[in-house]
Amino acid sequence: MKPQDKRTLDRETLSKGKFIQSFAAGNQLPNDLPEVAFLGRSNSGKSTLLSSLIHNASIVKTSGKPGSTTTVNYFQIGGIYLVDLPGYGYAKRSKNERGQLQAAIDWYLANTKNLVAGFLLLDCLRSPEEEEFKIAELFAQNHKPLSLLLSKADRLNQKETSQVVRKIKEFENKFFEVQFISAAKGKGIAPLVERLNSLGASSG
């Protein structure tokens, strides 16, 4: 039997996920492992998804610094980094704070050396807006695939799911793929882990 590749994400490896470090603009980013970036609005379910992937909700919660809107958080599972970028679009933030969030995303994309893909979370009841299309454009400019994850999909019944499917046809060509996901119910998690495995293997 061949030894398991260190990048392969099985249940045991996921359970050993760990927080690495928070980085602010201007810091030296790691460059030793492939990176997958996770982006989304502040209420998109990004933290819940990362907790599900890492199998450790506490490290996702405690690694962040409240009020540090420009922090980029690195987590490691197996031989790959999951990079949690700041949430955006929170209505109560000032214009300056919203600008800082966008600047953090721009800075990360300009300075990371090992980014292999991104996953953009969007509440399944919302439609992409200017912020989402700008992020898609940034990834396209950097020649990196960006997948759209329609989160909280467990709230949709069959009819609503069909309506969302029709709606996303208007913009799905802007993304590498579009997938329904529900971290709370585990929907779409297995295909996402398979995708992470393929990204780690292809960059190894």
C-alpha positions as CSV (number, residue, x, y, z in Angstrom):
1,M,0.0,0.0,0.0
2,K,1.3,3.4,-1.0
3,P,1.8,5.9,1.8
4,Q,-0.8,8.6,1.8
5,D,0.2,11.9,0.2
6,K,0.7,14.6,2.8
7,R,-1.6,16.9,0.9
8,T,-4.5,14.5,0.9
9,L,-7.4,15.8,3.1
10,D,-9.0,12.9,4.8
11,R,-11.1,13.1,8.1
12,E,-8.0,12.6,10.3
13,T,-6.0,15.3,8.5
14,L,-9.0,17.7,8.6
15,S,-9.3,17.2,12.4
16,K,-5.7,18.3,12.8
17,G,-6.3,21.7,11.1
18,K,-4.5,24.5,12.8
19,F,-4.3,28.3,12.9
20,I,-1.0,29.6,11.6
21,Q,-1.0,33.4,11.9
22,S,-2.8,36.6,11.1
23,F,-1.2,39.0,8.6
24,A,-1.8,42.7,8.1
25,A,-0.9,44.7,4.9
26,G,2.9,45.0,4.6
27,N,3.7,41.7,6.4
28,Q,5.7,39.0,4.8
29,L,3.3,36.3,3.7
30,P,4.2,32.5,3.9
31,N,5.4,31.0,0.6
32,D,5.9,27.4,1.5
33,L,2.5,25.8,0.7
34,P,-0.2,26.2,-1.9
35,E,-3.0,28.6,-0.8
36,V,-6.7,28.7,-1.3
37,A,-8.4,32.0,-0.5
38,F,-11.9,32.2,1.0
39,L,-13.8,35.5,0.5
40,G,-17.3,36.7,1.2
41,R,-19.6,39.3,2.8
42,S,-19.5,39.5,6.6
43,N,-22.7,37.4,6.9
44,S,-22.0,34.9,4.1
45,G,-21.3,32.0,6.4
46,K,-17.6,32.0,5.7
47,S,-16.5,31.3,9.3
48,T,-19.0,28.5,9.6
49,L,-17.7,26.9,6.4
50,L,-14.0,27.2,7.5
51,S,-15.0,25.7,10.9
52,S,-16.6,22.8,9.1
53,L,-13.5,22.2,6.9
54,I,-11.0,22.6,9.7
55,H,-13.2,20.5,12.1
56,N,-12.3,23.0,14.9
57,A,-14.7,25.9,15.4
58,S,-12.7,27.4,18.3
59,I,-9.5,28.2,16.2
60,V,-11.6,30.0,13.6
61,K,-13.2,32.2,16.2
62,T,-10.1,32.9,18.4
63,S,-7.7,33.5,15.6
64,G,-9.4,36.7,14.4
65,K,-8.8,40.1,16.0
66,P,-12.1,42.0,16.5
67,G,-11.9,45.3,14.7
68,S,-8.8,44.3,12.6
69,T,-10.5,44.8,9.3
70,T,-7.3,44.3,7.3
71,T,-6.2,41.0,8.8
72,V,-5.6,38.0,6.6
73,N,-5.8,34.7,8.5
74,Y,-3.9,31.6,7.6
75,F,-5.0,28.1,8.5
76,Q,-3.3,24.8,7.5
77,I,-4.9,21.5,6.8
78,G,-2.6,18.9,5.5
79,G,-0.2,20.4,2.9
80,I,-2.4,23.4,2.0
81,Y,-3.2,26.8,3.5
82,L,-6.8,28.0,3.7
83,V,-6.6,31.8,3.7
84,D,-9.5,33.7,5.3
85,L,-9.8,37.1,3.9
86,P,-11.7,39.9,5.7
87,G,-15.5,39.9,5.3
88,Y,-16.9,42.9,3.3
89,G,-20.2,44.7,2.7
90,Y,-21.2,45.2,6.3
91,A,-23.6,48.1,6.1
92,K,-22.5,49.6,9.5
93,R,-18.9,50.0,8.5
94,S,-17.7,53.4,7.4
95,K,-16.7,54.2,3.9
96,N,-13.1,54.2,5.1
97,E,-13.4,50.8,6.7
98,R,-14.9,49.3,3.6
99,G,-12.1,50.8,1.6
100,Q,-9.6,49.0,4.0
101,L,-11.3,45.7,3.4
102,Q,-11.0,46.0,-0.4
103,A,-7.4,47.2,0.1
104,A,-6.6,44.1,2.1
105,I,-8.0,41.8,-0.6
106,D,-6.0,43.8,-3.3
107,W,-2.8,43.6,-1.2
108,Y,-3.2,39.9,-0.6
109,L,-3.7,39.1,-4.3
110,A,-0.8,41.3,-5.2
111,N,1.6,39.7,-2.7
112,T,0.8,36.1,-2.4
113,K,3.1,33.8,-4.3
114,N,1.3,30.4,-4.0
115,L,-2.4,31.2,-4.5
116,V,-3.9,28.4,-6.6
117,A,-7.7,29.2,-6.4
118,G,-10.3,31.2,-4.6
119,F,-13.8,30.5,-3.2
120,L,-16.3,33.3,-3.0
121,L,-19.2,32.8,-0.6
122,L,-22.5,34.4,-1.3
123,D,-25.8,33.9,0.6
124,C,-27.9,31.9,-1.8
125,L,-30.8,34.4,-1.5
126,R,-28.6,37.2,-2.8
127,S,-27.4,38.0,-6.3
128,P,-23.8,39.1,-7.0
129,E,-23.2,42.8,-6.8
130,E,-20.4,45.2,-7.7
131,E,-18.1,43.8,-5.0
132,E,-18.5,40.2,-6.2
133,F,-17.8,41.1,-9.8
134,K,-14.8,43.2,-8.9
135,I,-13.4,40.2,-7.0
136,A,-14.0,37.9,-10.0
137,E,-12.2,40.4,-12.2
138,L,-9.2,40.5,-9.8
139,F,-8.9,36.8,-9.9
140,A,-9.3,36.8,-13.7
141,Q,-6.5,39.3,-14.0
142,N,-4.3,37.1,-11.8
143,H,-5.3,34.0,-13.9
144,K,-6.6,32.2,-10.9
145,P,-9.9,30.2,-10.8
146,L,-12.6,31.7,-8.6
147,S,-15.6,29.5,-7.6
148,L,-18.8,30.9,-6.3
149,L,-20.3,29.1,-3.3
150,L,-23.9,29.8,-2.7
151,S,-24.1,29.4,1.0
152,K,-26.9,28.5,3.4
153,A,-28.5,26.4,0.7
154,D,-30.4,24.3,3.4
155,R,-32.9,27.2,3.6
156,L,-34.1,26.6,0.0
157,N,-36.9,24.3,-1.0
158,Q,-37.0,22.6,-4.4
159,K,-38.9,25.4,-6.1
160,E,-36.6,28.1,-4.6
161,T,-33.5,26.1,-5.7
162,S,-34.8,26.0,-9.2
163,Q,-35.4,29.7,-9.2
164,V,-31.8,30.3,-8.0
165,V,-30.4,28.0,-10.7
166,R,-32.2,30.0,-13.4
167,K,-30.9,33.3,-11.9
168,I,-27.3,32.2,-11.7
169,K,-27.2,31.5,-15.4
170,E,-27.0,35.3,-15.9
171,F,-23.6,35.5,-14.3
172,E,-22.1,32.0,-14.0
173,N,-19.7,32.5,-16.8
174,K,-17.8,35.0,-14.6
175,F,-16.8,32.1,-12.3
176,F,-14.9,28.9,-12.6
177,E,-17.9,27.0,-11.1
178,V,-21.0,27.7,-9.1
179,Q,-21.9,25.3,-6.3
180,F,-24.6,25.2,-3.6
181,I,-23.3,24.7,-0.1
182,S,-24.5,24.4,3.5
183,A,-21.9,24.0,6.2
184,A,-24.6,23.6,8.8
185,K,-26.1,20.6,7.0
186,G,-22.9,19.4,5.4
187,K,-24.3,19.9,1.9
188,G,-21.6,20.4,-0.7
189,I,-18.7,19.8,1.8
190,A,-17.5,16.6,0.3
191,P,-17.2,18.0,-3.3
192,L,-15.4,21.0,-1.8
193,V,-12.9,18.8,0.0
194,E,-12.3,16.8,-3.3
195,R,-11.7,20.2,-5.0
196,L,-9.2,21.2,-2.3
197,N,-7.5,17.8,-2.7
198,S,-7.2,18.3,-6.5
199,L,-5.8,21.8,-6.0
200,G,-3.2,20.5,-3.6
201,A,-2.2,17.6,-5.8
202,S,-1.9,19.8,-8.9
203,S,0.4,22.2,-7.2
204,G,2.5,19.6,-5.5
